[in-house]
Amino acid sequence: MPDIRAIQSELKASKLDGWLLCDHHHRDPIAGRVLGLDPKNMASRRWFYFIPAKGEPRKLVHSIEQAALEGLPGKKYVYASWEDLHKNLRKILSGGKKIAMQYSPENNIPYIGLVDAGTVELVRKMKKKVVTSAGLVQQFEAAWSPEQLASHLDCGKIIDRVRQEAFDHAARCVRDGKPLTEYDLQQWIAARYRESGITDEPPIVAVPPNNGDPHYAPPQTGSRPIRAGDLLLLDMWGKFPRPGSVYYDITWMGYLGERVPDSYAKVFRIVRQARDNAVAFIQDAVAKGRTIHGWEVDRIARETIRKAGYGKFFVHRTGHSIGQEVHGNGANMDSLESRDDRKIVPRTCFSIEPGIYMPEFGLRTEVDVYIGERDARVTGAIQQEILALLA
């Protein structure tokens, strides 16, 4: 059940007249989660739920799916024809002029731009000003409950353990001369996930030059063997398969040898410094109560790598929101792919994962940062150097 009073308070503070949530065929999972709807409910007809800044909410449902918003407060309007829909939509929006929707100007934040252009046109035709709901989504969908934070931390303990076991397994295979490919190790990790009761989403397992591709996926046939002298990247994420659980997401680097070559160690030190500078910037701002935005964090990390001479090899944003999807709906640490000007707010979590990707090899370090009311913290282990796996 949504906290209508809290939403209305935020609407007033943001000088908005209301928030229009709508869906069809589950195209907008944000709307369903904000309202606490069962994602398995039928949604073969359009529904609308309007939360005004003042007064009672209003809902509009189709005549053959009248139970779509059952249990939610507010007066119910019913439509059958498209003419009825237009007439009743105008009614439920009456009194409002500036309306928030899951819309992103120029689709700058595609995680938010979930309402189709035609619906936005329809609302505008009713003389309403449509603005983005990005700030509201961050407060009422991306912010975690205490139970969600606990699920993240518990899942993180499992993934951190499996990550070390995976490095140990790769080292044993190399020492014993047993064949092991990127795909083999990926599937080995997925099996450990299943045994541990978390989602078995296949991780990224990559050795050179494949780790120069940030989203490399090892194929079942043709993935590279893992051998002595290889730089091994593991990007691992998962959550518990129960409603409301949130993800844990990390990337670590290992080297299949006794001593990490200077060429690898040098580049890792640069991405580590970019990571640490970004985390320190966040922690200082939160401790001092200073408002910062996602794009600012990205600039801190990106400038660190640029000054070291590797700017053109850092080809993605510094971090993404983490929630019930591994790429969540809160602020991203991004001034590259978009200029994410959303504020970083309490009870949200995101990754910090700078990387350098060259034709010969690539590497990345990734941690998750949780924002408390007065502090910010990394929620798991922090890699300080490439692991020498045969030492």
C-alpha positions in Angstrom: 0.0 0.0 0.0 1.5 3.4 -1.0 2.1 6.0 1.7 -0.3 8.6 0.2 0.5 11.2 2.8 4.2 11.0 2.2 3.8 11.2 -1.6 1.5 14.2 -1.2 4.0 15.9 1.0 6.7 15.4 -1.6 4.4 16.6 -4.3 3.8 19.8 -2.4 7.5 20.3 -1.7 8.2 19.8 -5.4 5.4 22.2 -6.4 3.6 19.5 -8.4 -0.2 19.1 -8.6 -0.1 15.4 -8.8 1.5 12.1 -9.9 -0.3 10.1 -12.6 0.6 6.4 -12.5 -0.6 4.2 -15.3 0.1 0.8 -16.9 -0.8 -1.6 -19.7 0.6 -5.1 -20.1 3.1 -4.4 -17.2 5.1 -2.0 -19.3 5.7 0.2 -16.3 6.9 -2.0 -13.3 7.7 1.2 -11.4 4.0 2.1 -11.2 3.1 -1.3 -9.9 5.8 -1.3 -7.2 4.9 2.2 -6.0 1.3 1.1 -5.6 2.2 -2.3 -4.1 0.4 -4.2 -6.9 1.0 -7.9 -7.5 3.1 -8.1 -10.7 1.2 -11.3 -11.6 -2.1 -9.5 -11.8 -3.7 -9.2 -15.2 -3.1 -5.9 -17.0 -4.6 -6.5 -20.5 -6.4 -3.1 -20.2 -5.1 0.3 -19.3 -5.5 1.6 -15.8 -4.7 5.0 -14.3 -4.1 6.1 -10.7 -3.9 9.8 -9.9 -2.4 11.0 -6.6 -3.2 14.7 -6.2 -1.1 17.0 -4.0 -4.3 17.6 -2.0 -7.3 15.5 -1.6 -8.3 11.9 -2.3 -6.6 9.8 -5.0 -8.7 8.8 -8.1 -8.5 5.6 -10.1 -9.6 4.7 -13.6 -10.0 1.1 -14.7 -11.6 -0.9 -17.5 -15.0 -2.4 -17.0 -13.7 -6.0 -17.4 -10.7 -5.4 -15.1 -12.4 -3.4 -12.3 -10.3 -5.2 -9.6 -7.0 -3.9 -11.1 -6.6 -1.3 -8.4 -8.7 -3.0 -5.7 -7.6 -2.1 -2.2 -6.1 1.3 -3.1 -7.8 4.3 -1.6 -9.7 6.7 -3.8 -12.8 7.1 -5.9 -13.1 4.6 -8.8 -14.1 5.6 -12.4 -14.8 2.9 -15.0 -14.5 3.0 -18.7 -15.3 0.6 -21.6 -14.9 2.7 -24.8 -12.0 4.9 -25.7 -14.4 7.8 -25.5 -15.2 6.9 -21.9 -11.4 6.6 -21.2 -10.7 10.1 -22.4 -13.7 11.6 -20.6 -12.9 9.9 -17.3 -9.2 10.6 -17.5 -10.0 14.3 -17.8 -12.2 13.9 -14.7 -9.5 12.2 -12.5 -7.0 14.9 -13.5 -9.3 17.8 -12.8 -7.8 20.5 -10.6 -4.2 19.6 -11.6 -2.1 21.4 -14.1 1.5 20.3 -13.5 1.4 16.4 -13.6 4.4 14.1 -12.9 4.5 10.9 -15.0 7.1 8.2 -15.8 8.5 10.5 -18.5 12.0 11.7 -19.2 12.7 14.7 -21.4 14.5 13.6 -24.5 14.6 10.1 -22.8 17.7 11.3 -21.0 17.0 8.7 -18.2 15.5 5.7 -20.0 14.8 3.9 -16.7 12.2 6.6 -16.1 10.9 7.0 -19.6 8.3 4.2 -19.5 5.0 6.0 -20.5 4.4 5.9 -24.2 4.4 9.1 -26.2 0.8 8.7 -27.1 -0.3 8.8 -23.5 1.8 11.8 -22.8 0.2 13.5 -25.8 -3.3 12.7 -24.5 -2.5 14.2 -21.1 -1.0 17.3 -22.7 -4.1 17.6 -24.9 -6.1 18.0 -21.7 -4.0 21.2 -21.0 -1.8 19.5 -18.5 2.0 20.1 -18.2 3.7 16.8 -18.0 7.0 16.7 -16.1 9.3 13.9 -15.1 8.6 11.8 -12.0 12.3 10.9 -11.6 12.6 12.5 -8.2 9.4 10.8 -6.9 10.5 7.5 -8.2 13.8 7.8 -6.4 12.0 8.6 -3.1 9.2 6.0 -3.3 10.6 3.1 -5.4 14.4 3.3 -5.4 14.7 3.9 -1.6 15.2 0.7 0.4 13.4 -0.6 3.4 15.4 -2.0 6.4 14.4 -5.4 5.2 15.8 -4.7 1.7 19.1 -3.5 3.1 19.3 -6.7 5.2 18.7 -8.8 2.1 21.4 -6.9 0.2 24.0 -7.5 3.0 23.1 -11.1 3.5 23.3 -11.8 -0.3 26.6 -9.9 -0.4 28.2 -12.3 2.1 27.3 -15.2 -0.1 28.6 -13.6 -3.3 31.8 -12.5 -1.7 32.4 -16.0 -0.5 31.6 -17.5 -3.9 33.8 -15.0 -5.6 36.8 -16.1 -3.6 35.9 -19.7 -4.1 35.8 -19.1 -7.9 39.3 -17.6 -7.9 40.5 -20.5 -5.8 38.9 -23.0 -8.3 40.5 -21.3 -11.3 43.9 -21.4 -9.5 43.5 -25.1 -8.7 42.6 -25.9 -12.3 45.6 -24.0 -13.6 48.0 -25.6 -11.1 46.6 -29.1 -11.8 46.6 -28.7 -15.6 42.8 -29.2 -15.8 41.1 -27.4 -18.7 38.8 -24.6 -17.7 37.2 -22.0 -20.0 35.5 -18.7 -19.2 32.1 -20.4 -19.8 33.1 -23.3 -17.5 33.9 -21.0 -14.6 30.7 -18.9 -15.3 28.6 -22.1 -15.0 30.6 -23.2 -11.9 29.7 -19.9 -10.2 26.0 -20.2 -11.3 25.9 -23.6 -9.6 27.3 -22.2 -6.4 24.6 -19.5 -6.5 21.8 -22.1 -6.8 23.3 -24.1 -3.9 23.3 -21.0 -1.8 19.7 -20.0 -2.6 20.3 -16.9 -4.7 19.5 -16.1 -8.3 21.8 -17.9 -10.7 22.2 -15.1 -13.1 25.4 -15.9 -15.1 28.3 -13.6 -14.1 30.8 -12.0 -16.5 34.0 -14.2 -16.6 36.7 -12.8 -18.9 40.4 -13.1 -19.6 42.3 -11.0 -22.2 41.4 -9.6 -24.6 37.7 -10.3 -23.7 37.9 -8.3 -20.5 38.4 -5.3 -22.7 34.7 -5.6 -23.5 32.7 -4.3 -20.4 29.7 -6.5 -21.1 31.4 -9.6 -22.5 29.3 -12.7 -22.2 31.3 -16.0 -22.5 29.7 -18.2 -25.1 29.1 -21.9 -24.5 31.2 -22.8 -27.5 34.3 -20.8 -28.3 35.0 -19.1 -25.0 38.7 -18.7 -24.1 40.6 -21.1 -21.9 41.8 -19.8 -18.5 45.5 -20.3 -18.3 48.6 -19.3 -16.3 49.5 -15.7 -16.9 45.9 -14.6 -17.5 44.2 -11.5 -16.0 40.8 -12.8 -14.8 37.8 -10.5 -14.4 34.8 -11.6 -12.4 31.7 -9.4 -12.4 29.1 -11.0 -10.1 25.6 -10.0 -9.1 22.6 -11.6 -7.5 19.7 -11.4 -5.1 17.4 -13.7 -3.2 14.4 -15.0 -5.2 11.7 -13.5 -3.0 9.5 -10.4 -3.4 11.2 -7.1 -2.6 14.8 -8.5 -2.5 17.5 -6.2 -3.9 20.8 -6.9 -5.7 24.4 -7.0 -4.7 26.9 -6.4 -7.5 30.7 -6.5 -7.5 33.7 -6.8 -9.9 37.1 -8.2 -8.8 40.3 -8.9 -10.6 42.7 -11.8 -10.2 45.9 -12.8 -11.9 46.8 -16.5 -12.7 50.4 -16.2 -11.6 52.7 -15.7 -8.5 53.3 -12.0 -9.1 51.0 -9.4 -10.8 52.8 -7.8 -13.8 53.5 -4.1 -13.4 51.5 -3.3 -16.6 48.4 -4.7 -14.9 49.1 -3.3 -11.4 49.7 0.2 -12.8 46.3 0.4 -14.5 44.5 -1.2 -11.5 46.0 1.5 -9.2 44.4 4.2 -11.5 40.9 2.7 -11.4 41.2 2.0 -7.7 42.1 5.7 -7.1 39.1 6.7 -9.3 36.9 4.5 -7.2 38.2 5.7 -3.9 38.0 9.4 -4.9 34.4 8.9 -5.9 33.5 7.1 -2.6 35.3 9.8 -0.5 33.5 12.6 -2.3 30.1 10.9 -1.5 31.0 10.2 2.1 32.2 13.7 2.7 29.1 15.3 1.1 26.6 13.0 3.1 28.4 13.6 6.4 28.2 17.4 5.8 24.6 17.3 4.6 25.6 18.7 1.2 23.4 17.9 -1.8 25.2 16.2 -4.6 24.0 14.6 -7.9 24.9 11.5 -9.9 26.7 13.4 -12.6 29.1 15.0 -10.1 30.2 11.6 -8.8 30.9 10.4 -12.3 33.0 13.5 -13.0 35.2 12.8 -9.9 36.1 9.3 -11.1 36.3 10.2 -14.8 38.7 13.1 -14.1 41.0 10.8 -12.1 41.3 8.5 -15.0 41.6 11.3 -17.6 44.5 12.9 -15.7 46.3 9.5 -15.7 46.1 9.5 -19.5 43.4 6.8 -19.9 40.3 8.9 -20.4 39.3 7.5 -23.8 39.4 4.0 -22.4 36.8 4.7 -19.7 33.7 4.1 -21.9 30.8 3.8 -19.5 29.3 5.7 -16.5 30.9 5.3 -13.1 27.9 3.6 -11.5 24.3 2.6 -11.7 21.4 2.5 -9.2 20.8 -0.8 -7.6 17.4 -2.1 -6.6 15.0 -4.9 -7.3 16.7 -4.9 -10.7 20.4 -4.9 -10.8 20.2 -1.7 -12.8 17.7 0.1 -10.6 15.6 3.2 -10.9 17.4 5.7 -8.7 20.2 8.1 -9.6 23.0 6.8 -11.8 26.6 8.1 -11.3 26.6 9.4 -14.9 27.9 12.4 -16.8 28.8 10.5 -19.9 25.9 8.4 -21.2 23.5 11.0 -19.7 23.8 13.9 -17.3 22.0 12.4 -14.4 21.0 15.4 -12.3 19.0 13.5 -9.7 20.0 14.1 -6.1 21.6 11.3 -4.2 19.1 10.6 -1.4 19.1 8.5 1.7 18.2 4.8 1.6 19.4 4.4 -1.9 22.2 2.2 -3.2 24.4 2.3 -6.3 27.6 0.9 -7.8 30.9 2.7 -8.1 32.7 0.8 -10.9 35.3 2.7 -12.9 37.1 0.7 -15.6 39.8 1.0 -18.2 39.3 -1.1 -21.4 42.1 -1.4 -24.0 42.5 -3.7 -27.0 44.9 -5.9 -25.1 43.1 -6.2 -21.8 40.6 -4.4 -19.6 40.0 -4.2 -15.9 37.4 -2.8 -13.5 36.8 -2.5 -9.8 33.3 -2.4 -8.4 31.7 -1.8 -5.0 28.2 -0.9 -3.8 27.6 2.3 -1.8 24.5 2.6 0.4 23.4 6.1 1.5 22.2 6.3 5.1 20.6 9.3 6.8 23.9 10.8 7.8 26.6 8.5 6.3 27.5 6.5 3.2 29.2 3.2 3.3 30.6 0.5 1.0 28.5 -2.6 1.8 31.1 -5.3 1.1 34.8 -6.1 0.8 36.9 -3.6 -1.1 39.7 -4.8 -3.4 43.0 -3.0 -2.9 45.2 -4.9 -5.4 44.9 -7.5 -8.1 44.9 -10.9 -6.4 48.0 -13.0 -7.3 46.1 -16.3 -7.5 49.2 -18.6 -7.7 51.2 -16.9 -5.0 
